[in-house]
Amino acid sequence: MRVVMASVVLLYATALNAQLLSTIGGSLLIDKAGDEVRDSIDHAKEAGLALLERANDLGKQRLDQIDEIVNRTGTALIGQSEAAALAILAQAKRDIDAIRTAATGDLKAVIWEAECAGKRFTLSDLSEALGGLGDILGTHQIKLSLPITVEQPWYCTSWWCDDPNIVEIKEPFDATFVDVRNLVEASISSENIAEDTPAHRIVGSYEYLSAFALKTSCFYPGNSDVWNREYLKYRERAKKWRTAANIRVEL
């Protein structure tokens, strides 16, 4: 049985915004495959846009490659049987995932030069590396400059409760990132967010974690993929919040 045009996954692409719009009609299998391709496009596009901000030509190249796959797939789907359409969508997902991997690799190299100054960070570099993310207290603590500060419990006083916005510097440094991540995510959890909490503070919190992940990657040359993924993950979350709230945050 042929998939009529109204049941085909509809696609569109521009140089900076390639995405799968929707699946209209079709079987559950077509819908599922379309959702998977759409997710792959979203993630690949985010990596391409992050790269575009740091290396314009490389970023544009990766985004153009995504566009080309999206357009090619949309054309190939027209009039196909379900089995053929599923095969086309599966190949599109593989191709787009490969672009995402390539863009992430490009980004890793650019970050190494731009954020890490081409060298592996040690704890002695931390004060310079943190920039506006926080202040070093002595040799073993960071007072974080959070978009939403964590308030002390009501029963605390300044002289017998620890400041919840201060974290211990741990080695290896990835343990420090985990503590920071837990603190920031707790600050924007449902227990701590009120109706009057400014949306840009939530966006800023995700931007903060994205930036902190970048700095963490500098401690792990050659093995920074996990931190680059964290950078992209929180960057995506910030973008979704910013889009939903129709705001712009400058950090």
C-alpha angles and dihedrals in degrees: 000000000000122000106236119225093256089058096048121105105260118222138184134180141191128178093263103023117047116161144143106254104197149309111253114199117322127117128308088256091055090047092050093047090048091052091051092051091047091053091049090051092050093052094043091048091051091053089048093050091048088052092046090059091056105030111021099192095045092045093049090049093055093045091049089052090054090050091051092052092047093050093044091049094048091053093045093052096060112111096356127141118249093257092050092045091052091051091049092050092047091053091047090054091051092048094048092046088053090053090050091052091049093047091049090051090050090048092051091057093046092048090050090059101035103037102024098036088231095293140098112257122231127190089266087066094051099096092054093040096053095058107166094352094089149315127266113237110202110313105309112040140066122204101209122223096217126182087226112030119214112244122223116246113269092251094058128098127198093254103051107029122071117242104259090212092064120087130189117247106239133191123254087044095223088076087060090053091052090054091048091047092051091049095048094045089049089052091059098038120121090259092061103035119087130191090259095051106123111247091222089064090060091048089048091052091057090045088051092055090046091054093045090052089055091054091047090054089062090067091060112053112186091011103059100111094106092054093046088053089051089050091053094042095056092039088057092049091051090050093051092050092045091051094046092049094038092230138132123220124199115196 
